[in-house]
Amino acid sequence: MNKVNLSTMCGGTLQEKFDTAMREVAENLLDPNTPYKPARKVSIDLKFTQNETRDDLHCEVNVTTKLAPQTGILTAFDIGKNLRTDEIEMVEYGKQTAGQLRMQDRIPVDESTGEVIDNSSTKDVVDFRFVRQQ
């Protein structure tokens, strides 16, 4: 039997499909949003069917990939009931719980005495109560 050159099979389309599949695998391997561990896969499927007299043969060619799925993204919500309206509320807070003071928002304090350092010319009252933004 003579050899079949896969790079010229189907007028070169098989080689093109394989190159595209390899590019998809490479992009998936380098994607930081996919887990590193799962194996990726490229499959070339050749399906042969013939006629009753066995003198004509058709070959269906498929190239498929198995890639790692995108990694899920996590977030966090505060949930509770609004006591004024009796409605349930959910607020996404990400890295900080709603209503908590961030470190960069803190008031400057003298580390040795614990006294608040006043940099303003007038003493303003600081309201630390949380006001939910709508």
Residue frames relative to the residue before (quaternion, step in Angstrom):
aa qw qx qy qz dx dy dz
M 1.0000 0.0000 0.0000 0.0000 0.00 0.00 0.00
N 0.4330 -0.6913 0.5133 0.2666 3.56 -1.00 0.82
K 0.5383 -0.6418 0.4503 0.3091 3.58 -1.17 0.64
V 0.3186 -0.7136 0.5944 0.1894 3.54 -1.20 0.69
N 0.2717 -0.7552 0.5779 0.1479 3.56 -0.81 1.05
L 0.3456 -0.7838 0.4792 0.1909 3.58 -0.37 1.24
S 0.6396 0.5427 -0.3416 0.4240 3.60 1.07 -0.58
T 0.7341 0.3594 -0.2408 0.5234 3.62 1.18 -0.35
M 0.4405 0.7067 -0.4531 0.3181 3.58 1.28 -0.08
C 0.8256 0.1262 -0.1537 0.5280 3.58 -1.06 0.83
G 0.6487 -0.5404 0.3165 0.4324 3.57 1.02 0.74
G 0.7035 -0.4562 0.2610 0.4784 3.59 1.16 0.56
T 0.4683 0.7011 -0.4299 0.3229 3.57 1.28 -0.12
L 0.6076 0.5515 -0.3607 0.4433 3.60 1.03 -0.71
Q 0.6541 0.5043 -0.3132 0.4687 3.60 0.94 -0.85
E 0.6452 0.5210 -0.3172 0.4601 3.60 0.99 -0.82
K 0.6637 0.4936 -0.3006 0.4749 3.59 0.94 -0.89
F 0.6404 0.5156 -0.3223 0.4693 3.58 1.02 -0.77
D 0.6460 0.5173 -0.3172 0.4631 3.59 0.95 -0.86
T 0.6443 0.5125 -0.3132 0.4734 3.59 1.01 -0.82
A 0.6537 0.5069 -0.3106 0.4682 3.59 0.96 -0.86
M 0.6520 0.5072 -0.3178 0.4654 3.61 0.96 -0.80
R 0.6236 0.5256 -0.3326 0.4736 3.59 1.06 -0.72
E 0.6407 0.5197 -0.3195 0.4662 3.61 0.99 -0.84
V 0.6477 0.5098 -0.3130 0.4719 3.59 0.97 -0.85
A 0.6612 0.5092 -0.3107 0.4549 3.60 0.89 -0.92
E 0.6557 0.5009 -0.3112 0.4715 3.61 0.95 -0.86
N 0.6549 0.5085 -0.3057 0.4681 3.58 1.01 -0.82
L 0.6376 0.5272 -0.3235 0.4592 3.60 1.03 -0.75
L 0.7346 0.4231 -0.2239 0.4808 3.58 1.02 -0.81
D 0.5230 0.6511 -0.4066 0.3706 3.60 1.27 -0.24
P 0.3513 -0.7612 0.5005 0.2160 3.64 -0.54 1.08
N 0.6297 0.5397 -0.3342 0.4478 3.61 1.24 -0.20
T 0.6449 0.4460 -0.3354 0.5222 3.59 1.27 0.28
P 0.5328 -0.6113 0.4593 0.3627 3.59 -1.10 0.56
Y 0.5108 -0.6858 0.4330 0.2851 3.57 -1.04 0.77
K 0.6760 0.5957 -0.2831 0.3286 3.55 1.02 -0.83
P 0.6491 0.5348 -0.3683 0.3963 3.68 0.78 -0.79
A 0.4567 -0.6708 0.5164 0.2736 3.54 -1.07 0.82
R 0.2858 -0.7147 0.6098 0.1889 3.54 -1.14 0.70
K 0.1599 -0.8145 0.5562 0.0408 3.56 -1.15 0.58
V 0.1072 -0.7371 0.6626 0.0782 3.55 -1.15 0.76
S 0.0644 -0.8041 0.5909 0.0025 3.58 -0.78 1.05
I 0.1514 -0.7335 0.6554 0.0974 3.54 -1.08 0.85
D 0.0831 -0.8064 0.5854 -0.0083 3.55 -0.62 1.20
L 0.0797 -0.7791 0.6217 0.0119 3.54 -0.76 1.10
K 0.0674 -0.8058 0.5883 -0.0042 3.60 -0.55 1.17
F 0.1493 -0.8183 0.5543 0.0297 3.55 -0.58 1.22
T 0.0185 0.7595 -0.6498 0.0223 3.57 -1.01 0.93
Q 0.1376 -0.8000 0.5811 0.0578 3.56 -1.06 0.75
N 0.5321 -0.6072 0.4723 0.3537 3.54 -1.30 0.23
E 0.7300 -0.4530 0.2957 0.4177 3.55 -1.31 0.18
T 0.7123 0.4313 -0.2630 0.4872 3.60 1.01 -0.71
R 0.3894 -0.7783 0.4204 0.2565 3.57 1.34 0.04
D 0.5439 0.6095 -0.4222 0.3929 3.55 1.03 0.70
D 0.7181 0.3188 -0.2257 0.5760 3.57 1.29 0.06
L 0.0755 -0.8155 0.5732 -0.0257 3.54 -0.76 1.09
H 0.1384 -0.7658 0.6237 0.0730 3.57 -0.99 0.89
C 0.1247 -0.7860 0.6038 0.0455 3.53 -1.05 0.83
E 0.1715 -0.7638 0.6171 0.0804 3.55 -0.73 1.13
V 0.1550 -0.8093 0.5655 0.0345 3.55 -0.70 1.14
N 0.0320 0.7835 -0.6189 0.0444 3.58 -0.88 1.01
V 0.1127 -0.7487 0.6499 0.0666 3.54 -1.10 0.83
T 0.0039 0.8116 -0.5821 0.0497 3.57 -0.66 1.14
T 0.2420 -0.7542 0.5922 0.1480 3.53 -1.25 0.47
K 0.1604 -0.7149 0.6661 0.1398 3.52 -1.30 0.47
L 0.0668 -0.8245 0.5611 -0.0295 3.54 -0.46 1.29
A 0.5540 -0.5660 0.4775 0.3804 3.56 -1.27 0.26
P 0.4686 -0.6831 0.4751 0.2968 3.60 -0.96 0.79
Q 0.6073 -0.5312 0.4409 0.3931 3.53 -1.27 0.38
T 0.4806 -0.6559 0.5034 0.2922 3.55 -1.06 0.79
G 0.5011 -0.6570 0.4759 0.3012 3.56 -1.03 0.80
I 0.3329 -0.7217 0.5760 0.1911 3.55 -1.25 0.52
L 0.2281 -0.7892 0.5586 0.1144 3.58 -0.84 0.97
T 0.0176 0.7564 -0.6538 -0.0055 3.51 -1.24 0.59
A 0.2921 -0.7522 0.5604 0.1864 3.58 -1.24 0.04
F 0.1657 -0.7788 0.6011 0.0686 3.54 -1.17 0.72
D 0.2948 -0.6494 0.6589 0.2394 3.50 -1.30 0.51
I 0.0411 -0.7951 0.6050 0.0062 3.56 -0.96 0.85
G 0.2264 0.7638 -0.5819 0.1635 3.53 -1.03 0.78
K 0.5001 -0.6328 0.4999 0.3156 3.51 -1.35 0.05
N 0.4008 -0.6874 0.5547 0.2433 3.55 -0.92 0.95
L 0.3658 -0.7764 0.4739 0.1971 3.57 -0.50 1.21
R 0.6375 0.5254 -0.3291 0.4574 3.60 1.18 -0.45
T 0.8002 0.2845 -0.1329 0.5110 3.58 0.87 -0.99
D 0.3591 -0.7568 0.4642 0.2878 3.60 1.31 -0.27
E 0.5027 0.6295 -0.4350 0.4023 3.59 1.20 0.48
I 0.4648 -0.6483 0.5245 0.2976 3.54 -1.19 0.61
E 0.0963 -0.7963 0.5967 0.0235 3.55 -0.95 0.94
M 0.0808 -0.7580 0.6458 0.0432 3.52 -1.15 0.77
V 0.0248 -0.7908 0.6113 -0.0205 3.55 -0.90 0.97
E 0.3447 -0.7178 0.5650 0.2162 3.56 -0.79 1.02
Y 0.1064 -0.8344 0.5389 0.0464 3.57 -0.82 0.90
G 0.3686 -0.7645 0.4808 0.2203 3.62 1.14 -0.09
K 0.8442 -0.1583 0.1354 0.4939 3.58 -0.75 -1.05
Q 0.7703 0.2920 -0.1487 0.5471 3.61 1.20 -0.25
T 0.4414 -0.6769 0.5220 0.2728 3.56 -0.94 0.87
A 0.5508 -0.6339 0.4349 0.3250 3.54 -0.95 0.92
G 0.7908 0.3075 -0.2421 0.4706 3.55 -0.98 0.89
Q 0.6082 0.5409 -0.3713 0.4467 3.57 1.20 -0.24
L 0.4983 -0.6542 0.4905 0.2884 3.53 -1.15 0.71
R 0.3481 -0.7183 0.5597 0.2226 3.57 -0.91 0.87
M 0.6308 -0.5579 0.3765 0.3860 3.56 -1.16 0.58
Q 0.6820 0.4760 -0.3116 0.4596 3.61 0.96 -0.73
D 0.6520 0.4966 -0.3169 0.4773 3.63 1.27 -0.24
R 0.4643 0.7146 -0.4378 0.2867 3.58 1.22 -0.14
I 0.5089 -0.6281 0.5036 0.3047 3.52 -1.28 0.53
P 0.4749 -0.6787 0.4676 0.3085 3.62 -0.86 0.86
V 0.0687 -0.7956 0.6016 -0.0179 3.55 -0.89 1.06
D 0.4615 -0.6402 0.5370 0.2979 3.56 -1.09 0.78
E 0.4158 -0.7518 0.4595 0.2255 3.57 -0.50 1.23
S 0.6882 0.4955 -0.2979 0.4383 3.61 1.00 -0.70
T 0.7929 0.2946 -0.1569 0.5098 3.61 0.97 -0.79
G 0.4190 -0.7127 0.4656 0.3158 3.60 1.15 -0.51
E 0.5039 0.6568 -0.4216 0.3699 3.58 1.29 0.07
V 0.5204 -0.6212 0.4922 0.3178 3.53 -1.18 0.69
I 0.3264 -0.7287 0.5700 0.1938 3.57 -0.89 0.97
D 0.1851 -0.7938 0.5744 0.0758 3.54 -0.66 1.12
N 0.1231 -0.8144 0.5661 0.0323 3.58 -0.51 1.23
S 0.6328 0.5302 -0.3477 0.4444 3.58 1.21 -0.17
S 0.5580 -0.6093 0.4465 0.3435 3.55 -1.23 0.44
T 0.7483 0.2502 -0.1784 0.5879 3.59 1.16 -0.54
K 0.4186 -0.6956 0.5218 0.2620 3.53 -1.10 0.65
D 0.1335 -0.7953 0.5902 0.0377 3.55 -0.46 1.27
V 0.4553 -0.6425 0.5369 0.3027 3.54 -1.17 0.62
V 0.2503 -0.7626 0.5804 0.1374 3.58 -0.88 0.97
D 0.2073 -0.7783 0.5846 0.0972 3.57 -0.71 1.12
F 0.1600 -0.8233 0.5411 0.0617 3.59 -0.41 1.22
R 0.4488 0.6862 -0.4695 0.3276 3.60 1.19 0.05
F 0.4584 -0.6833 0.5031 0.2643 3.55 -1.05 0.83
V 0.0924 -0.7583 0.6439 0.0426 3.52 -0.93 0.97
R 0.3326 -0.7641 0.5205 0.1861 3.58 -0.48 1.21
Q 0.3172 -0.7459 0.5560 0.1842 3.54 -0.81 1.03
Q 0.3227 -0.7592 0.5392 0.1696 3.55 -0.92 0.93
